[in-house]
Amino acid sequence: MSGIDQTSETNHVAPFDSAILADWMHAKGFLDRTTLSVKPLTGGQSNPTFLLTSGAQQFVLRKKPPGVLLPSAHAVDREYRVMQALQGTEVPVPKLYAYSDDLNIVGTPFYLMEFLNGRVIVDQSLPGLSPAERTAIYQDMNRVISALHQVDINAVGLETFGRAGNYFGRQIARWSRQYQEARSEDISALEALIEWLPANIPEGDQTTIVHGDYRLDNLVLHPTEPRAIGLLDWELATLGHPLADFAYHCMSWHIPASLWRGIGGLDLKALGIPSEADYIKQYGAATGFEGIEHWDFYIAYNLFRIAAILQGIARRAQDGTAAANDAIETGSKARPLAEIGWKYAQRYEASRR
């Protein structure tokens, strides 16, 4: 599936005046002409994203959604800042052109970046590829997140991008508040995790740049080669604990393939997909990070976190402000994921006795 294939064919009408945007881009020197076609790009549940085409030129525009938003949500300015800082590092990010908070252009703050013409694959079993290709893609996914966690924060000017220390405590509080503010149903497993997690945070801390939503379908793969050419969707990026970020990426090993974006229960060896244990070893060899003994806590925490995020999507679907057409279905995954998270919390607690 190419980047072009990610465009929606059902709605080619942008929720803003493309002529105003075209005039602005032309005045800034980005466009050769003042004509612009706009197509919504699918895939995101959060910040609306559009493919802009003018002759042979193509760009991607990402903007805040309209309406009343949860505090600190949809921070496109932070996305722009972190990707700008990572230009020239080992972390593949698209070229950025401009950020604007002028509400007269597209109605909300937005930024422009290059369009990466590659493959965006949602199914983490990588259907249609050979076992060797799957192995190589998983190795490269691991390489990219390992590279991100080794970026020198001070050298790229991101020392003020977040707070160092107590990452789990702050994140648990944040997503607990989001669940309370966006609650559309009571989820007992999620409420149990809200109570359990703060009392069981492992000792020790590390601080790196964390992506916050690192997964296969936020990577653009080369059109033919098994490697990433761009990491997208930096809305949740901050400074935080690298193993929290890496464990989020590894949740797919713990989620049944039949539920949501998981590879749990599949014959990984036959597919050419590494076991979670081997995947963790590759990451550890690259980064040297310690703390894997708390893995069940990290998985429980991340399942809690994604459940809270999906609960927010469910609420936006109810309110009619969700960006994606499948928001209601996606939001419905909050409960089963929280229930899996609570099982890992119980397993971690049993292991500490």
C-alpha positions as MATLAB code, in Angstrom:
seq = 'MSGIDQTSETNHVAPFDSAILADWMHAKGFLDRTTLSVKPLTGGQSNPTFLLTSGAQQFVLRKKPPGVLLPSAHAVDREYRVMQALQGTEVPVPKLYAYSDDLNIVGTPFYLMEFLNGRVIVDQSLPGLSPAERTAIYQDMNRVISALHQVDINAVGLETFGRAGNYFGRQIARWSRQYQEARSEDISALEALIEWLPANIPEGDQTTIVHGDYRLDNLVLHPTEPRAIGLLDWELATLGHPLADFAYHCMSWHIPASLWRGIGGLDLKALGIPSEADYIKQYGAATGFEGIEHWDFYIAYNLFRIAAILQGIARRAQDGTAAANDAIETGSKARPLAEIGWKYAQRYEASRR';
ca = [
       0.000    0.000    0.000;
       1.546    3.298   -1.056;
       1.289    6.641    0.657;
      -1.043    7.728   -2.147;
      -3.334    4.831   -1.310;
      -3.861    6.321    2.128;
      -6.038    9.112    0.719;
      -9.741    8.962    1.342;
     -11.811    8.511   -1.802;
     -15.076    9.309   -0.029;
     -14.591   12.954    0.888;
     -12.451   15.301   -1.162;
     -13.862   18.450    0.427;
     -11.522   20.058    2.941;
     -13.095   21.717    6.026;
     -11.350   24.957    5.086;
     -10.955   27.257    2.093;
      -8.165   25.777   -0.019;
      -7.822   29.027   -1.967;
      -6.781   30.912    1.176;
      -4.241   28.195    1.972;
      -2.939   28.205   -1.607;
      -2.454   31.982   -1.531;
      -0.584   31.703    1.796;
       1.662   28.890    0.539;
       2.378   30.738   -2.693;
       3.266   33.909   -0.801;
       5.654   31.890    1.399;
       7.353   30.480   -1.684;
       6.191   26.877   -1.195;
       3.875   26.720   -4.229;
       4.742   27.494   -7.835;
       1.108   28.416   -8.509;
      -1.948   29.468   -6.499;
      -4.032   26.389   -7.237;
      -4.291   23.551   -4.734;
      -6.255   20.310   -4.430;
      -6.886   18.900   -0.972;
      -7.649   15.298   -0.015;
      -8.126   13.985    3.534;
      -5.612   11.331    4.541;
      -6.956    8.395    6.510;
      -5.246    6.637    9.386;
      -5.294    9.203   12.193;
      -7.850    9.305   14.982;
      -6.690   12.675   16.190;
      -5.266   15.575   14.226;
      -6.888   15.875   10.774;
      -4.308   15.338    8.037;
      -4.517   16.265    4.361;
      -2.613   15.624    1.139;
      -2.060   18.853   -0.781;
      -1.309   18.673   -4.504;
      -0.434   21.483   -6.891;
       0.853   20.258  -10.226;
       3.850   18.057   -9.480;
       4.204   19.421   -5.951;
       2.840   17.512   -2.953;
       2.705   18.362    0.736;
       1.023   17.084    3.870;
      -0.905   19.439    6.141;
      -1.677   18.434    9.713;
      -3.929   20.598   11.852;
      -5.713   20.731   15.166;
      -9.320   19.547   15.000;
     -12.086   22.071   15.600;
     -14.194   22.300   18.722;
     -13.539   22.143   22.447;
     -10.511   19.925   23.134;
      -9.114   18.223   26.206;
      -6.243   20.087   27.904;
      -2.838   19.483   26.241;
      -4.406   17.389   23.464;
      -3.745   17.784   19.722;
      -0.511   19.736   20.193;
       0.560   20.158   16.576;
       3.135   22.741   17.656;
       4.911   20.094   19.732;
       4.802   17.636   16.820;
       6.463   20.233   14.638;
       9.096   21.067   17.256;
      10.245   17.492   17.846;
      10.392   16.566   14.168;
      12.334   19.751   13.428;
      14.807   18.869   16.195;
      15.304   15.358   14.801;
      16.239   16.499   11.290;
      19.647   15.014   10.489;
      19.594   12.373   13.252;
      19.343    8.592   12.811;
      15.570    8.904   13.333;
      13.848    9.184    9.935;
      11.409   12.109    9.883;
       9.862   14.051    6.997;
      11.169   17.446    5.938;
       9.205   20.284    7.530;
       8.232   23.521    5.792;
       6.266   25.718    8.192;
       4.129   25.950   11.313;
       1.370   28.545   11.693;
      -1.066   29.441   14.462;
      -2.884   31.946   12.237;
      -6.521   30.834   12.532;
      -7.483   32.706    9.349;
      -5.753   30.191    7.064;
      -7.313   26.772    7.845;
      -9.245   27.598   11.024;
      -6.866   26.011   13.536;
      -3.064   25.853   14.033;
      -1.331   23.637   11.462;
       2.000   22.667    9.932;
       3.257   21.629    6.512;
       5.641   18.756    5.807;
       6.817   16.739    2.844;
       4.731   13.865    1.507;
       6.589   10.578    1.859;
       5.645    8.258   -0.969;
       5.980    4.840    0.628;
       4.047    2.036    2.276;
       1.904    2.460    5.368;
       0.863   -0.959    6.680;
      -1.613   -1.324    9.537;
      -1.662   -5.119    9.922;
       1.390   -6.008   12.007;
       1.445   -9.542   10.609;
       2.583   -7.865    7.341;
       0.356   -9.875    4.975;
       1.662  -10.509    1.495;
       5.321  -10.174    2.443;
       7.915  -12.932    2.699;
       9.217  -14.129    6.089;
      12.590  -12.534    5.281;
      10.936   -9.190    4.532;
       8.951   -9.357    7.774;
      12.110  -10.098    9.749;
      13.904   -7.152    8.151;
      11.018   -4.739    8.765;
      10.795   -5.719   12.441;
      14.553   -5.291   12.771;
      14.315   -1.820   11.264;
      11.379   -0.852   13.502;
      13.567   -1.826   16.433;
      16.490    0.155   15.011;
      14.401    3.331   14.713;
      13.019    3.308   18.265;
      16.465    2.402   19.620;
      17.926    5.363   17.720;
      15.230    7.692   19.067;
      15.937    6.704   22.662;
      19.642    7.379   22.180;
      19.259   10.937   20.807;
      21.101   13.464   22.993;
      18.282   15.684   24.254;
      20.531   18.681   24.871;
      22.317   18.386   21.529;
      19.038   18.684   19.580;
      17.590   21.424   21.804;
      14.801   19.374   23.402;
      15.896   19.673   27.039;
      12.723   21.721   27.739;
      10.410   19.455   25.716;
       9.152   17.784   28.891;
       9.980   17.229   32.521;
      12.592   14.727   33.636;
      11.768   12.231   36.383;
       8.585   10.610   37.742;
       7.389    9.887   34.222;
       5.110    7.019   35.178;
       3.540    8.956   38.030;
       2.805   11.964   35.846;
       1.512    9.899   32.933;
      -0.730    7.754   35.118;
      -2.228   10.928   36.608;
      -2.685   12.460   33.145;
      -4.467    9.514   31.581;
      -6.530    8.920   34.709;
      -7.784   12.500   34.388;
      -8.491   11.996   30.694;
     -10.569    8.920   31.461;
     -12.543   10.847   34.061;
     -13.045   13.870   31.783;
     -13.911   11.886   28.659;
     -15.756    8.989   30.278;
     -18.514    7.627   28.092;
     -18.919    4.384   30.060;
     -17.630    2.849   33.292;
     -14.766    0.400   32.737;
     -14.043   -1.478   35.962;
     -10.647   -2.850   34.839;
      -9.480    0.635   33.892;
     -10.619    2.002   37.252;
      -8.772   -0.833   39.008;
      -5.603    0.085   37.107;
      -6.025    3.760   38.053;
      -5.886    2.706   41.692;
      -3.182    0.013   41.349;
      -0.608    1.603   39.055;
       0.525    4.575   41.219;
       1.226    2.231   44.145;
       3.388   -0.136   42.102;
       5.700    2.093   40.043;
       9.161    0.465   39.891;
      12.105    2.283   41.412;
      14.641    3.995   39.160;
      14.150    6.348   36.261;
      15.596    7.206   32.854;
      14.781   10.113   30.569;
      14.904   10.173   26.763;
      12.751   11.500   23.957;
       9.705    9.216   23.746;
       7.416    9.050   20.731;
       4.356    8.044   22.720;
       2.618    6.180   19.888;
       5.368    4.133   18.239;
       3.841    1.416   16.078;
       4.082   -0.013   12.583;
       1.385    2.146   11.000;
       3.020    5.363   12.194;
       6.033    4.447   10.069;
       6.264    5.034    6.336;
       8.210    2.181    4.764;
      10.296    2.485    1.625;
       8.167    1.593   -1.461;
      10.109   -1.626   -2.101;
      12.790   -2.031    0.557;
      12.156   -3.351    4.102;
      13.140   -0.143    5.909;
      11.487    2.922    7.392;
      11.795    6.274    5.621;
       9.682    8.305    8.040;
       8.216    8.228   11.552;
       4.964   10.183   11.844;
       2.313   11.193   14.403;
       4.380   12.815   17.160;
       1.406   14.262   19.040;
       2.161   12.345   22.243;
       5.939   12.843   22.141;
       7.637   14.190   25.264;
      10.577   13.448   27.546;
      10.004   10.225   29.410;
      11.039    6.711   30.315;
      12.329    4.814   27.259;
      11.058    1.440   28.466;
       7.552    2.843   28.771;
       7.785    3.866   25.122;
       9.295    0.574   24.009;
       6.761   -1.503   25.960;
       3.940    0.432   24.297;
       5.399   -0.630   20.964;
       5.553   -4.231   22.212;
       1.913   -4.392   23.317;
       1.051   -6.059   20.014;
       2.639   -9.318   21.225;
       0.095   -9.302   24.086;
      -3.020   -8.310   22.132;
      -4.860  -11.055   20.203;
      -4.744  -10.557   16.447;
      -8.537  -10.788   16.427;
      -8.946   -7.853   18.823;
      -7.000   -4.821   17.651;
      -3.598   -4.311   16.026;
      -2.129   -7.361   17.723;
      -0.058  -10.354   16.723;
      -0.902  -12.404   19.809;
      -1.723  -16.008   18.970;
      -0.118  -15.991   15.522;
       2.598  -18.410   14.401;
       5.360  -15.811   14.579;
       8.171  -18.174   13.639;
       6.430  -19.191   10.432;
       5.723  -15.560    9.619;
       9.318  -14.488   10.194;
       8.310  -12.160   13.043;
      10.633  -12.258   16.071;
       9.427  -13.369   19.467;
       8.982  -10.585   21.983;
      11.957  -11.931   23.946;
      14.224  -11.694   20.887;
      12.862   -8.260   20.048;
      13.644   -7.036   23.574;
      17.175   -8.483   23.285;
      17.808   -6.505   20.075;
      16.638   -3.290   21.736;
      18.695   -3.959   24.865;
      21.834   -4.654   22.825;
      21.394   -1.353   20.972;
      20.545    0.845   23.964;
      22.045   -0.867   27.012;
      18.969    0.051   29.062;
      18.083   -1.960   32.146;
      14.803   -2.554   33.945;
      13.292   -5.335   31.853;
      12.481   -7.208   35.084;
       9.505   -4.854   35.450;
       8.167   -5.735   32.001;
       4.708   -6.840   33.198;
       4.266   -3.459   34.911;
       5.257   -1.636   31.731;
       2.767   -3.680   29.691;
      -0.024   -3.153   32.256;
       0.699    0.576   32.294;
       0.578    0.825   28.511;
      -2.645   -1.132   28.195;
      -4.149    1.245   30.764;
      -2.841    4.203   28.785;
      -4.147    3.030   25.411;
      -7.502    2.201   26.980;
      -7.726    5.760   28.319;
      -6.776    7.147   24.891;
      -9.398    5.001   23.159;
     -11.954    6.115   25.710;
     -11.197    9.669   24.604;
     -11.749    8.649   20.973;
     -15.085    7.091   21.957;
     -16.104   10.340   23.612;
     -15.119   12.401   20.564;
     -17.121    9.988   18.405;
     -20.145   10.658   20.596;
     -19.537   14.401   20.338;
     -19.025   14.224   16.571;
     -15.459   15.621   16.604;
     -13.439   12.430   15.940;
     -11.277   12.627   12.809;
     -11.711    9.043   11.583;
     -14.832    7.276   10.368;
     -14.106    4.179   12.482;
     -13.829    6.122   15.748;
     -16.803    4.388   17.379;
     -15.387    0.920   16.663;
     -11.903    1.970   17.776;
     -13.246    3.468   20.992;
     -15.009    0.195   21.799;
     -11.606   -1.512   22.221;
     -10.945    0.390   25.478;
     -12.672   -2.149   27.715;
     -11.043   -5.399   26.459;
      -7.588   -3.768   26.400;
      -8.014   -2.519   29.974;
      -9.036   -6.037   31.002;
      -5.838   -7.481   29.500;
      -3.881   -4.758   31.300;
      -5.410   -5.676   34.638;
      -4.324   -9.313   34.126;
      -0.716   -8.162   33.641;
      -0.958   -5.974   36.728;
      -2.045   -8.970   38.768;
       0.743  -11.089   37.283;
       3.338   -8.433   38.135;
       2.063   -8.174   41.684;
       2.190  -11.954   42.102;
       5.781  -12.018   40.840;
       6.887   -9.451   43.441;
       5.647  -11.436   46.429;
];
